[in-house]
Amino acid sequence: MTVKSELYEKAIEFFERASEIQPQEVKWKLMVASCHRRMANYAKALECYEAIHAQHPDDVECECPSRQPRGEIAVTECTSIVLMGGCVSVERL
């Protein structure tokens, strides 16, 4: 594990705790997803973004107009996953 990964792991712990303290603040959950993305843990990041969107479907921070319909495609069936902020774009095989 690299120093950078260790920092993201610590950040995830911090943001998860912040989310417990302020569950109404979606930004903490978005930060957890972002940390997973930055660590190249794309499957976990996608899982986080999907959960966030399910909990906050009307929040523009949690939605992206180019997003694929949830549940339509599994991560293992993708050639690439592009995660930017709260947006998820999936390219099919």
C-alpha positions as CSV (number, residue, x, y, z in Angstrom):
1,M,0.0,0.0,0.0
2,T,1.4,3.4,-1.0
3,V,1.5,6.5,1.3
4,K,-1.2,8.0,-1.0
5,S,-3.5,5.0,-0.5
6,E,-3.0,5.1,3.2
7,L,-4.0,8.8,3.3
8,Y,-7.2,8.0,1.3
9,E,-8.0,5.2,3.7
10,K,-7.7,7.6,6.6
11,A,-9.8,10.2,4.7
12,I,-12.5,7.5,4.2
13,E,-12.6,6.9,7.9
14,F,-12.9,10.6,8.6
15,F,-15.7,11.2,6.0
16,E,-17.6,8.1,7.1
17,R,-17.6,9.4,10.6
18,A,-18.6,12.9,9.4
19,S,-21.5,11.2,7.6
20,E,-22.6,9.5,10.8
21,I,-22.6,12.8,12.6
22,Q,-24.3,14.7,9.8
23,P,-26.3,12.1,7.9
24,Q,-28.3,14.8,6.0
25,E,-25.0,16.1,4.4
26,V,-24.5,14.2,1.1
27,K,-21.1,15.8,0.6
28,W,-19.5,13.4,3.2
29,K,-20.7,10.3,1.2
30,L,-19.6,11.9,-2.0
31,M,-16.1,12.4,-0.5
32,V,-16.0,8.7,0.5
33,A,-16.9,7.7,-3.1
34,S,-14.2,10.2,-4.4
35,C,-11.6,8.6,-2.2
36,H,-12.4,5.1,-3.6
37,R,-12.2,6.5,-7.1
38,R,-8.8,8.2,-6.5
39,M,-7.5,4.9,-5.1
40,A,-8.6,3.2,-8.4
41,N,-11.2,1.1,-6.4
42,Y,-13.7,1.7,-9.1
43,A,-16.2,-1.0,-8.2
44,K,-16.5,0.4,-4.6
45,A,-16.7,3.9,-5.9
46,L,-19.5,3.0,-8.3
47,E,-21.3,1.2,-5.5
48,C,-21.0,4.3,-3.3
49,Y,-22.2,6.6,-6.1
50,E,-25.2,4.3,-6.8
51,A,-26.2,4.2,-3.1
52,I,-25.9,8.0,-2.9
53,H,-28.1,8.5,-6.0
54,A,-30.6,6.0,-4.6
55,Q,-30.8,8.0,-1.3
56,H,-30.9,11.4,-3.0
57,P,-32.4,11.0,-6.4
58,D,-33.5,14.7,-6.7
59,D,-30.2,16.2,-5.6
60,V,-28.3,17.6,-8.6
61,E,-24.9,16.9,-6.9
62,C,-25.9,13.2,-6.9
63,E,-27.1,13.0,-10.5
64,C,-25.5,13.2,-13.9
65,P,-27.6,13.5,-17.1
66,S,-25.3,11.1,-19.0
67,R,-25.6,8.4,-16.4
68,Q,-26.6,4.9,-17.5
69,P,-29.8,3.5,-15.9
70,R,-28.9,2.0,-12.6
71,G,-28.8,-1.8,-12.5
72,E,-28.6,-2.1,-16.3
73,I,-25.0,-3.2,-16.4
74,A,-22.5,-4.8,-14.0
75,V,-19.1,-3.4,-13.4
76,T,-17.5,-6.6,-14.7
77,E,-19.2,-6.1,-18.0
78,C,-17.7,-2.7,-18.6
79,T,-14.6,-1.7,-20.5
80,S,-14.3,1.4,-18.5
81,I,-16.0,3.4,-15.8
82,V,-15.6,7.2,-15.7
83,L,-16.4,8.7,-12.3
84,M,-16.2,12.4,-12.0
85,G,-17.7,14.1,-9.0
86,G,-21.2,12.5,-8.6
87,C,-21.4,11.5,-12.3
88,V,-21.1,8.0,-13.5
89,S,-20.6,7.1,-17.1
90,V,-20.3,3.4,-18.1
91,E,-19.0,2.2,-21.5
92,R,-20.3,-1.2,-22.5
93,L,-18.2,-4.0,-24.0
